[in-house]
Amino acid sequence: TLGNGVLYVGLYSLSPLIARLSDDSFAIIYYDFNQTIPQVITRYGYVNSDTLDIILSDSLNIVNDLSYGIYYTIIGLSSSNYLISYYNSSSIESNRYITTSSITVDKSDMSIYLTQDSILTETSPVYTLTSTRISNTTAVLVYTDALYDNAIRAVIVNINPVV
């Protein structure tokens, strides 16, 4: 059965990624070029199992993308936490970095907020990055590290659980 669709952004939104948080919830990340300054945005979503409607939170700006060169990944850790890692491929070499941040979901009022910004900051030219969940508080981030002849680098990311 195909449920009702929801249009979560208007024109000029690209490259969506989705992460499962629980049996009825998920998080998304995407580019929003609809703003004056291009942004990387995240939202929390909930599926009403009776109507198959999708309810989305307000958007949360993760980073402004003035260089049009942000690469990102998203991973669900639990029903109330997810991680976003992004790489800024700025033309200014000193501005090239990976940042990983933790997002917390408050399902009662459909809100999301940044709970730990810059958990991990790696300075390295990167071509691709991806991540996977290890536990409710741990993930592995993998990326191509151009500083070491395009070797694959894996790093552990730990968050402090929200109480």
RAWO-V261476 format. One record per residue. N is the residue number from 1. RES is the residue in one small letter. SS is DSSP state (H for helix, E for strand, - for the rest). BURIAL is + if it has 9 or more other ideal C-beta (glycine too) atoms within 8 Angstrom, else -. D_FIRST is the distance of its C-alpha to the first C-alpha in whole Angstrom. Layout:
# RAWO-V261476
n->N res->RES ss->SS burial->BURIAL d_first->D_FIRST
n->N res->RES ss->SS burial->BURIAL d_first->D_FIRST
This chain:
# RAWO-V261476
n->1 res->t ss->- burial->- d_first->0
n->2 res->l ss->- burial->- d_first->4
n->3 res->g ss->- burial->+ d_first->6
n->4 res->n ss->- burial->- d_first->10
n->5 res->g ss->- burial->- d_first->12
n->6 res->v ss->- burial->- d_first->16
n->7 res->l ss->- burial->- d_first->19
n->8 res->y ss->- burial->- d_first->21
n->9 res->v ss->- burial->+ d_first->24
n->10 res->g ss->- burial->- d_first->26
n->11 res->l ss->- burial->- d_first->28
n->12 res->y ss->- burial->- d_first->29
n->13 res->s ss->E burial->+ d_first->27
n->14 res->l ss->E burial->- d_first->26
n->15 res->s ss->E burial->- d_first->25
n->16 res->p ss->E burial->- d_first->23
n->17 res->l ss->E burial->+ d_first->22
n->18 res->i ss->E burial->- d_first->20
n->19 res->a ss->E burial->+ d_first->21
n->20 res->r ss->E burial->- d_first->19
n->21 res->l ss->E burial->+ d_first->21
n->22 res->s ss->E burial->- d_first->20
n->23 res->d ss->- burial->- d_first->17
n->24 res->d ss->- burial->- d_first->16
n->25 res->s ss->E burial->+ d_first->18
n->26 res->f ss->E burial->+ d_first->19
n->27 res->a ss->E burial->+ d_first->22
n->28 res->i ss->E burial->+ d_first->22
n->29 res->i ss->E burial->+ d_first->25
n->30 res->y ss->E burial->+ d_first->26
n->31 res->y ss->E burial->+ d_first->29
n->32 res->d ss->E burial->+ d_first->30
n->33 res->f ss->- burial->+ d_first->32
n->34 res->n ss->- burial->- d_first->32
n->35 res->q ss->- burial->- d_first->35
n->36 res->t ss->- burial->- d_first->38
n->37 res->i ss->- burial->- d_first->38
n->38 res->p ss->- burial->+ d_first->35
n->39 res->q ss->E burial->+ d_first->34
n->40 res->v ss->E burial->+ d_first->31
n->41 res->i ss->E burial->+ d_first->29
n->42 res->t ss->E burial->+ d_first->27
n->43 res->r ss->E burial->+ d_first->24
n->44 res->y ss->E burial->+ d_first->22
n->45 res->g ss->E burial->+ d_first->19
n->46 res->y ss->E burial->+ d_first->17
n->47 res->v ss->E burial->+ d_first->14
n->48 res->n ss->- burial->+ d_first->14
n->49 res->s ss->- burial->- d_first->12
n->50 res->d ss->- burial->- d_first->12
n->51 res->t ss->- burial->- d_first->11
n->52 res->l ss->- burial->+ d_first->9
n->53 res->d ss->- burial->+ d_first->12
n->54 res->i ss->E burial->+ d_first->14
n->55 res->i ss->E burial->+ d_first->18
n->56 res->l ss->E burial->+ d_first->20
n->57 res->s ss->- burial->+ d_first->24
n->58 res->d ss->- burial->- d_first->27
n->59 res->s ss->- burial->+ d_first->28
n->60 res->l ss->E burial->+ d_first->31
n->61 res->n ss->E burial->- d_first->33
n->62 res->i ss->E burial->+ d_first->34
n->63 res->v ss->E burial->+ d_first->36
n->64 res->n ss->E burial->- d_first->38
n->65 res->d ss->- burial->+ d_first->37
n->66 res->l ss->- burial->- d_first->41
n->67 res->s ss->- burial->+ d_first->41
n->68 res->y ss->- burial->- d_first->38
n->69 res->g ss->- burial->+ d_first->38
n->70 res->i ss->E burial->+ d_first->35
n->71 res->y ss->E burial->+ d_first->33
n->72 res->y ss->E burial->+ d_first->31
n->73 res->t ss->E burial->+ d_first->29
n->74 res->i ss->E burial->+ d_first->27
n->75 res->i ss->E burial->+ d_first->26
n->76 res->g ss->E burial->+ d_first->25
n->77 res->l ss->E burial->+ d_first->28
n->78 res->s ss->E burial->- d_first->26
n->79 res->s ss->- burial->- d_first->24
n->80 res->s ss->- burial->+ d_first->27
n->81 res->n ss->E burial->+ d_first->29
n->82 res->y ss->E burial->+ d_first->28
n->83 res->l ss->E burial->+ d_first->30
n->84 res->i ss->E burial->+ d_first->31
n->85 res->s ss->E burial->+ d_first->33
n->86 res->y ss->E burial->+ d_first->34
n->87 res->y ss->E burial->+ d_first->37
n->88 res->n ss->E burial->+ d_first->39
n->89 res->s ss->- burial->+ d_first->41
n->90 res->s ss->- burial->+ d_first->43
n->91 res->s ss->- burial->- d_first->46
n->92 res->i ss->- burial->- d_first->49
n->93 res->e ss->H burial->- d_first->49
n->94 res->s ss->H burial->- d_first->50
n->95 res->n ss->H burial->- d_first->46
n->96 res->r ss->- burial->+ d_first->44
n->97 res->y ss->E burial->+ d_first->42
n->98 res->i ss->E burial->+ d_first->39
n->99 res->t ss->E burial->+ d_first->38
n->100 res->t ss->E burial->+ d_first->36
n->101 res->s ss->E burial->+ d_first->35
n->102 res->s ss->E burial->+ d_first->33
n->103 res->i ss->E burial->+ d_first->31
n->104 res->t ss->E burial->+ d_first->30
n->105 res->v ss->E burial->+ d_first->28
n->106 res->d ss->E burial->+ d_first->29
n->107 res->k ss->- burial->+ d_first->25
n->108 res->s ss->- burial->- d_first->27
n->109 res->d ss->- burial->- d_first->28
n->110 res->m ss->- burial->+ d_first->25
n->111 res->s ss->E burial->+ d_first->28
n->112 res->i ss->E burial->+ d_first->29
n->113 res->y ss->E burial->- d_first->33
n->114 res->l ss->E burial->+ d_first->35
n->115 res->t ss->E burial->+ d_first->36
n->116 res->q ss->E burial->+ d_first->38
n->117 res->d ss->E burial->- d_first->39
n->118 res->s ss->E burial->- d_first->40
n->119 res->i ss->E burial->+ d_first->40
n->120 res->l ss->E burial->+ d_first->41
n->121 res->t ss->E burial->- d_first->42
n->122 res->e ss->E burial->- d_first->43
n->123 res->t ss->- burial->- d_first->46
n->124 res->s ss->- burial->+ d_first->45
n->125 res->p ss->- burial->+ d_first->44
n->126 res->v ss->E burial->+ d_first->40
n->127 res->y ss->E burial->- d_first->38
n->128 res->t ss->E burial->- d_first->35
n->129 res->l ss->E burial->+ d_first->34
n->130 res->t ss->E burial->- d_first->31
n->131 res->s ss->E burial->+ d_first->30
n->132 res->t ss->E burial->- d_first->29
n->133 res->r ss->E burial->+ d_first->29
n->134 res->i ss->- burial->- d_first->32
n->135 res->s ss->- burial->- d_first->32
n->136 res->n ss->- burial->- d_first->31
n->137 res->t ss->- burial->- d_first->34
n->138 res->t ss->E burial->+ d_first->34
n->139 res->a ss->E burial->+ d_first->33
n->140 res->v ss->E burial->+ d_first->34
n->141 res->l ss->E burial->+ d_first->35
n->142 res->v ss->E burial->+ d_first->36
n->143 res->y ss->E burial->+ d_first->37
n->144 res->t ss->E burial->+ d_first->39
n->145 res->d ss->E burial->+ d_first->43
n->146 res->a ss->H burial->+ d_first->45
n->147 res->l ss->H burial->- d_first->48
n->148 res->y ss->H burial->- d_first->48
n->149 res->d ss->- burial->- d_first->48
n->150 res->n ss->- burial->- d_first->44
n->151 res->a ss->E burial->- d_first->44
n->152 res->i ss->E burial->- d_first->41
n->153 res->r ss->E burial->+ d_first->41
n->154 res->a ss->E burial->- d_first->39
n->155 res->v ss->E burial->+ d_first->40
n->156 res->i ss->E burial->- d_first->39
n->157 res->v ss->E burial->+ d_first->37
n->158 res->n ss->E burial->- d_first->38
n->159 res->i ss->- burial->+ d_first->37
n->160 res->n ss->- burial->- d_first->39
n->161 res->p ss->- burial->- d_first->36
n->162 res->v ss->- burial->- d_first->36
n->163 res->v ss->- burial->- d_first->37
